[in-house]
């Protein structure tokens, strides 16, 4: 297990380095921050002073060298816009996104597994209704659902706040909208995997042994069916950790996705870089968790 | 009329499929008594497994439907009971073991837990079940039973897994054990051990055993009575000895006639310049030595059979000769040039001389290509062989050569039976007019009667076209009928090689003798005699006790 973790860490470090290089140079292509930060009537001297202050006059490679040097000291630089350490800005936003992702994915996982497993076992009308609803869910455009949700529940009915944070009520719409697509997808994967597992030879053996229906579904079949399901859960969770950009923007939710968009538009390079690094790390940890879950579920991977 | 332990009367089962209703089993009747072994013998599609599944309530309904019949067990009609009542009978009074124990054991739970579950699900206390599981593992001969409890199915060998299945099935001391092709996927020596174990356990518990098989040898070895099934119907029934000696139904006669191992053995070929000369071939995977110094010569137009049990390295040998895998050492001279070090360009040109036919034609034929595309693909890769306008005629010719019709060219593989698919695979191999065809278990997956036809086809191609064959097989009777030369492998080494007559009539090595003795003859009388020899050769050295009663005294 430890060797495995070490291998994964080394592999991820290499991708992380590639990511730093790519994002650093790509973000410089978006243009000069000076144009955005200083008023239109700023003098040439003022511009020069701003550029010198932030090291923007150095050749790109030198800037990159400085950046990497600071990075090795875990210094992500300061936010140009907010004039405080970029990493602080990012972790604050990331905490919001993490909460949102955790709450959403927990509800999604539990409900999708129960409904998908039952659909596979019972078949008939329940299966058909579950399949159609999950297909609609998996293909629903979330920005549209979000706006319709606001129009109905916030504007017309006035039950829920339109955007922002503060109370429990503020969470309901974003979680509900984010829930729909992963739920639809995962129900379908669970259903498919359970169909395969329930028609497998070992389930036949269990029936020949006289095992009752409930342990056949939830003990014999489900654990085998979880392997492909976990992969999809991991993908979906990773997508949420990346920041649900559209949803966070629509609901004015101060998460990392919204932060990234804002800082790109503002050419706040340090914040962009820090945000990308933090989410990359989070996704790496997520993948390790998925791998550990795999090994726990399937002894063939462990040995 | 006396009450039998298990009695199936007039059973009919249908399946509703997209292609219409399939009558899988029609008006089937048989019975089984305590202490008796009944074999249901039939080829694929005969309905033999469906009959057994009906007894265990394992038929999925829908699409299945039992349209008529009764299954009387111990005074009650199983088909009239509720699902819950049948669940209580399953595993406790009637138990079942299956072919391919690896897929029939749950891969993610320890085997100790799985065996104990067979008891706890019928109300045995957990601690009692665990103690009994340990006793069962010891009884069926699993080494280090205490440690085995916590192991998972993939950590056992094929034979051990079937022993685990047997332990699981016998946990509740059932009155009836149904065994569906229990030894089909196992090596011959392992098959002999598993069948002996079943017989011993039957003697101990007095249970009735219903064994479902396609193998006349298994019937001869273990069955008191036999029910022969074909196309969903019982065609013949009687004692095993009677049915073999005096088959009444034409289908039974055909089945017995097709059993391999009774033809005239080939005479040795006169020595000529070998077409392939292999010297000291070596290959390891990590710490595992798959090939440990293999050497042999193959003459043009000769069939060399490579026999051995799983793990003997015979498939590795095939892969290396076709350069699907790299050897670690040694050489393989093909008409004087070393195959193993040949540069890619030369190898490409040479590939047309070497072709392969795999075990499972369902997997080796691309399901999205028509037969025409499959056969002519070789000419796309080697365009100089045949100009495109002549492809159609040549495909028709090849199909005729392997016993198919020219109009089959437009069809897809799933529209053919297993035997026909293997013919397509052979036609594809012939398209390049090869000088050597490597057959890796090419007939093992086929029914006996189809197997005989495919073997005949291969033998005709060998005679007419002078193609040499390397014929990898575990089935000795087939080898006996088809091979000129036999190489016996064990653990990556050549144990013995010689002409087919020398190996089958005068094997020198104990391992070869053990393999031959473990094979099952379709004749119950021969098999009874052979059992004595096998007990001495195979079972005693690995510590299985000899039974007290001589097997020949079994009453029909």
Interface residues (C-beta under 8 A of the other chain):
Chain A: X199 X200 X201 X202 X204 X205 X206 X207 X208 X209 X210 X211 X212 X215 X220 X223 X224 X297 X298 X299 X300 X303
Chain B: X56 X57 X58 X60 X87 X88 X89 X90 X91 X92 X95 X96 X98 X100 X103 X104 X105 X106 X107 X108 X109 X110 X117 X118 X121 X122 X152 X154 X155 X165 X168 X169
